[in-house]
């Protein structure tokens, strides 16, 4: 047991690393954990020396996780979440009502989690557990109350509630354009920039590829200044925020980052992917008030985002699914 304890980094080191990796910023991590920036830097250095690998690529323009760093980040996040869940389950929670929600990792990290504070303020008695997973889970078998599915309309589960359609458009940090000194007025200007690619062999998504978008934009075969490839969409967004290149932004997943100016859409017009997000409720969860409140809340949040991106529908290079389509469909069972 003593030997095992010496091989596992301390919880303080792992918490410092998780915060720095999530924020991609040592100063923000320090503020979050009530430490100094130098203390966080020392923690990361100690952890890297302990593990014998580099966890971050330190660049003048910011931080980027290495492959090893990203692997550790996801493992530590999951472990910390499990620890918190275990502590919560052992605590006296009175009449707290619990619901479990699953969705893709990109949807959870970029759209759902930033909004959960609003739901908690509206329904403080409801405890929400997020089970992010890019695989389609069997809700009844996994005892998951609600799922947000990402798929075309004709494959949406029976009784699914439509949230919003998806559009894609290039996005980047405004600082990237400013520091490059090169124009970005049209798709042909992408040749002067690094493009950030989604490259996930387990979940190939041709409709989210740069080659598909460039073909639709009338610039097939364009050769960019470089390429970086990632297997998760939230990694691409973090790289775009760190001024590493230009990403294909998925609206409305990156809508908040566009609204607050962290990212910009240099070309404005979006391209419809033919896919949408749908809410599916497990059979065993029907009739539970806390589940109904959550579904009502997420539908209201989605409606607000749909309004924010409605102007893009008139500019799409591929026409989106008609708004006259039924918002609640009945097709194949989940």
Secondary structure, DSSP 8 states (H G I E B T S, - for coil): -HHHHHHS--HHHHHHHHHHHHHT-HHHHHHHHT--HHHHHHHHHHHHHHHTS--EEEETTEEEE-HHHHHHHHHHHHHHHHHHHHHHHHS--TT-EEEEEEE-HHHIIIIIGGGHHHHHHH-TTEEEEEEE-SS---HHHHT-SEEEEEE-GGGS-TT-EEEEEEEEEEEB-HHHHHHH----SSGGGGGGSEEEEE--GGG--GGGSHHHHHHHTT-TT---SEEEEESSHHHHHHHHHTTS-EEEEEETTTHHHHHTTSSB-TT---EEEEEEEEEEE-GGGTT-HHHHHHHHHHHHHHHHHHHHTGGGGGG-SS----TTS-SB---S--
